[in-house]
């Protein structure tokens, strides 16, 4: 998209401009009326449009063409030219999104200066779109656990369609990364990926942010939905969207069009919608905070994103990925993880999920000790059931009140269940880590009432007085 389309009903004028621009090294296309102009734009959007405002024997005048092109291709700079120019026409053209206005007869040098600036604007917009697409490309899915593979399998299925997807999961689990994965592997990968932070936008400004606005002073200001035309709009934490906006988004999903705030023209958009939530939307509906109709429109394909707790096997891979990313983006040391550090990370509690792990890795690299392996002592010693205080184990309240034998059994049971979950239910790997023979570990687990029939990645349980309690 680097050529220039010249639209003028006077053959001499359009050919003169075309010849001048060809001599300057530009590639040009010519059109005499609105029908030819729109056919050229629809066949291949140009890098720049030079448009006469008055077109004889044409279904649309220059302003109509301007509005249509800016609606469907907002990144194309448009220069308006006219032999009947006045300030009102210039203001109207700029208000509708024109890059500049030049009056006939025009000065060739002036025209070339404006064209060069407009083409530079077009180039910068294309580069910006490429950078946005690159952001999608670097949002990689990392993992090998059964829970992770199941997630990727579901995501791969929805990339082939244009259906709306609802991603659910705890905060920090990677819902936006999953959304970007869908986009990057879909037929819309070359289009934009636009995130709407539903929790971060003030309710009173949400509609302007989404739909854009039109004012006499600033003209057209496209909103996020318009910017996402041809690609994906991602509603992050959609439960936080204001009720009033929800009804208007519902109408957009039905009509694929909307009106800007302060405007009157319909804006048509071609969007795929992906949403996410860390709440139970059924509860939000019951409490009157979320519209049931919108829920059914957005929840066409529900996909659950697992917490880090459910994919502990992936912690070393994720940590190594973040170490490499921090090295490339910030120049932080490219350190490896020691076995003790890996063991501790896989037994830690991660309420912030993958986001918390990423932040921890970055913190350790910034404050860490040299460039050698990351040791367990460099990690925060924070655990809700116990920690380390000047080399002394701090017991939880429940454990501290038990007799020694019961406390020892409770500790052994919890410790072994934690290690088994860490290794995805693999008894052989667990036995090797804890320093026991496989048969001895089986006997120990049996004596503690732990049921080990689950396969790798499944849930484990222990039996206590004929009551089965699910663990892990």
N, C-alpha and C positions, 0 to 999 in steps of 0.2 A: 504494500500500500504506500507507494512513494511517487506516483504520478500526479498530474494536475488535470482536473476536469474543468473545461471552460464552457460556460453556458451563456450564449448571447444570440438574440434573434437576427442580428446583423452579421451576415457572413463575413464581410470585410473585417469587422472588429474582432470576431473570434479567431479568424485565421491570422490576423496581424499579431494578436497576443500570443497565439500558438507558435508562430514563427520566431518571435522574440524569445520566448521561453525555450524553444528547441535550440536556438543559438547559444543560450546560457547553460545548456546541458540537461535541461529538464525533459521528461517524457510527458506528452500531453494527449488528451482526448477532447473531442469537440462535440457539442450538442446545441441544437437550434431551438428546442422547446422543452417543456416540462416532461413530455412523454419520453423523449430521447434521454434527457438528463436523469430521470429516475431509473430508466433501464440500465444506464451506465453505472449508476451508484449501486443498484441491486446486483449487477453482474460482478462488480469488484469495487468496493469502497475506495475512493481516491485518497491520496495523501493531503490534497488541498482542493477546494472548490472555489472557482471564480465565477460569480453569479450576477447576471444582469437582473435588475429588479423589475424591469418592464419587459414582458415577452409577448409579442404579437402572435395571434393564432395558437394560443397555448391554454391548456386546461387550468394551469396553476401559474400564478405570478411568482416573482422571486421570493417574496415573504413566505408564501405557502410552501415553496420548495425548501426554503431555509428551515421552517418549523418541522417539516417532515423529516428532513435529513438529520437535524439535531436531535429529534425524538429517537430515531432508530440508530444513529451513528454519532453520538455526542462528541466523540474525539476528533471528528473531521473539522479543521479550521475552514471557515467560509468567509471570503472577501466579497462584499457587495459592491457592484459598480452601477452607475446610472447617469444618464444624461439629463435627468429631470430632478437632480438631487436638491434636497433642502434639509434643514436640521431635523424636521419631524420624521422624515424617512430614515435618516441616519440613526436617530434615537430608537425608532421602532425596530430597525435591523439589529442594533446592538442588544436591545432588550430581548430579542428572540435568540440571541446566542452568536451573532456574527462576530468574526474576529476583528474586522475593520470595514470601513466604508470609503470608497474612492469615487469622486465625481468625474464624469466625462466632460470635456476631453481631458484625459489624464496625462500626467507627466510620466514618461517611460521609466526614468530613474526612480521616481517616487514609487511607482508600481512595483519595480523590482525589489526595492528595499522592503516594502510591506510583504511581498511574497517570500523573500528570504526569511524574514522573521516568523511568518506563519508556518513555513516548512520546518523551521527549527522547532517550533512549538509542536508540530505533528511528530517530529522525530523523538522529542523528549517524552511525549505521551506514549509512543510505542515502546520506548525503553522502560518507562515506568510500568507498563503492563507486563513486559518481560520479567522485570524484577519481582512483580507480584506473583507471576507464575513460578519463578524460581523459589520463592518462599514456600510454595506448595510442594515443589519437588524435594526440598530439603527436610520436609516434615515426614521423616521415615517412621515406619512401624518396626519396632525392635522387639524380638522375643522368640522363644521356642517352646514355651510351656503349652500344655494341652488347652488351657483357657485362652491363651493368645492365638493359637492356631484356629480354634473354633471361631474366634472373633474375626480374624482375617478371612476365613472361609465365608462368613456371612457378608462381610464388606465386599468381597469379590463378586458375590451374586448381585448385589444392588448396583454395582458400577455399570452393568450392562443395560440398566433401565433408566428411566427418567423419573421414577417414583419418589415421593417424598419420604424422608427417613427421619425417625426420631431416635436419637442416641440418649440412652439413660445410663447413669452411673455416678459414683461419688465424685466430689470436687477433686480435680487434679489427676483423674484417672486416664486422661488422654482423649477426651471426646472430640476436641477440635482437631487433634492429629488424625483421628479416625475420619472426620468429615473431610479433611484435606486429602486423605488417601482416596476416598470415594471420588472426589473431584479430579484428582490427578490421573486416575485410571479410567475416567469416563470419556464419553464423546465431547464433553465440554471442557476438556483440559486446557484448550487454548483460550478459553474465556476467563473472565475475572472470577476470583473467589473473594466475596465481600462479607465481612463479619459484622453482625449487629450485636453489640454488647447490651442485651436487654436490661441488665442490672446496673449498667454504668451510665445510662442516659436518663436525664431528668424527665419525668412524665410529661411536663408541659412543653418540652421541646422534641419529644419522640416523633411526632408526625412530621415535623420539618426535617428531622434527621433522615427519616425513612423516605418520604415522598418528595423532598426538595421544596423550593418555594420560588415565587415570582414576585418581584417588586419593581417599581418604576426606577428606583435608584440603582439597583444592582442587577436587574434583568433576571435571567434564569439561573438558578443555583440547583443543579441536580442533586437528588437525595441518594441514599445508599441503594435503594431498589433500582433506580435508573442506572447507577454505576455498575450494578451486577448484571445488566442486560446481556444475554448470551451466555451467562455462566451460572454460578451458584451463589445464593444468599444463605448465610449460616446464622440462624437465630440462636445465639449463645445464652443459655439459661432462660428459655422462653417463658417460664413461669413468672418471671419478673416483668413481663410486658404489661403495660397499663391496660385495664379492661376496655377503655374507649378505643385504644389503638387496635386491640384484638379484633373488634368487629370490622374495622377497616381493612386489616390484613386478610380477614376471611373473605371480604369482597374482592381483594386483589387476587387471591387464589382462585376464585371463581371466574373472574373476568379477564385476568392477566393484564389489567390496565388500572390506572388511577389518575387523580388530578393533583397537581402540585398545590401546596398551601398558597393561597392568593391568586391562583391561576384558574383558567376555565377550560383549557384544552385537555383532552384525554391523552395520557402517556401510555403507550403500549410497551410491555416488557415480556421477554422470554426468559424465564427463570426456572432453575431447579431449587427447591427449598429443602434444606437440611436443618433440623432443630436439635437442641440438646436440653437436658434437664437433670438436676440432681435431687429433684423432689418427686413425690408420688403425685402425678397430675390428677389422678382420680380423687385424691383428697382435696386438691385445690379446687376441682370442679364442685365437689360436695360442699365446700365452704363458700362457694360463690366467687372465688378469685380467678377462675379460669373458665373460658367458654367451652362448653362441651362440643359445639359444632366445630370450633377451631381445632380442638384436640383430635377429633376424628379426621379432619383434613390433613393435619400434620403427621399423625401417627399411622400412616399407611404401612410403613415397614418399620416395626420397632426392633432396635438392636441394643442389647445390654453390653456396656463396656465394663469388663471386670476390674475390681480394685487391685492394687498391688498385693494385698493380702492373699488374693486368689491366684497369684502368679509369681510366687516368691522365687521360683527357679529362674525367672528372667532378670532378677536384680543385678547379678554380675554383668550380664550383657548390656543392660540399660546404663549401669554405672560406667562401663567402658565406653559406651557410645557418647555419654555426656562428657567424659574426660577428653575424648577426641574432639568433640564439638567445641569445648572451651579452649582447647589448644589452637584450633583453627580460627575461631572468632576473636579470641582475646589474647592469644599468645601465652596462655597459662601452661605450666609444665605438663608434659605428656607422661604421666606417671601410671604405673600399673597398680593393681590391687593385691595386697598380700592375702594369703589364705585366711589368716585370722580376721582381717578386715571384711572379707567376703562372708565368713561365718557369722560375724556380728551383724552385718547389714541384713543377712537373711533371717535373723531372729528378732530384729527390731520391729517395733510397731510403727506403721506408716499411715497416720490419719490423713496426711496430705497427699498420699499416693505418689504417682510418678513425679508430679511437680515438686513434692517435698524432697524426693531422692535427687532430682536435678539440682535443687537449691543447695542440698547438703554437699554434693560433689563439688559444686562451684566454690562453696565456702572453704572446703578442705584444701582445694587447689590454691586459693588466694592466701589462706592463713597457714598452709601446711609447712612441713619440714623438708626443705630441699626438693630434689628431683627423684629420689628413690621411691621404692614401693610405699603405698599408703598403708600405714599400720593401724591396727584396731584402736590404739590409744589416741589417734587423731580424730576419731569419730565421737560424736556426743554420746555420753553414757546416760541416755534417758530411756527408762522403761517403766511403765506404770506399775508393774508388779514387783519392782525391785531395782536397785541401782547400785552404784559403787561409791562409797563415801570414805575417802582416805584409806582405800584398800579393804574396807569392811563391807560385806554384803548387807544391804538394808532390806529386811523382809517386809512383805506386804502385811497388812493388819490381820488378814485371815490366817496366813501361814504362821504368823508369830504366836497365835493363840492355841495352836494344836500341840498335842504331845509329840515327842521326838519321832516316834515310829510313824505316826500318821503324817507328820510334816515331811519326813523323808520320802514316804510313798507318794504324797501329793506332788513334791518337787520332781521326783523321778518320772512320774506320769506326765506332768506338764512339759518337762524337758524333752523327754523322748517323743512326745506328740509333736512338739515344736520342730524337732529335727526331722521327723518323718515327713511332716508337711513341707519343710524346707526342701527336701529332696523329692517332692512330688509323690510320696508314698513308696519310694524305692527302698526296700528293707536292706538290700545289699550295700547300697551307698551309705545309708544311715549307720549300719553296723561298722563300716570302715571308718566313718568319721568319729563315732563315739568310742572306738577302740574295743569293740566286742566282736566275738565270733557271731555269725548270723544265727546259729542255733541257740547260742546263749541269749541273744537279743530277743528271739522269739519266746524263750522261756520267761525272760524278765517281763516282756509285754503281757504274756498270759497271766503271770502272777499279779500284775497291776490291773488286770481286768480290761486290757486294751484289745479291741477287735481289729485285726489287721487284714481282713479279707478284701478290702477295697483295692482297686487297681491304682496304678500311678495316676495322679491327678484327681482321684476320687476322694470322698470324705471318709475320715476315720471316726471311730467311736470307742468309748470305754463303757463298761458295764459296771454298775454299782447297785447292789441290792435289787437286782432284777429290773432296774430302770436304765434304759439306754439314753445316753445324752450325746447329742451330736457335737463334734469338736472339729475345728479347722475349716 
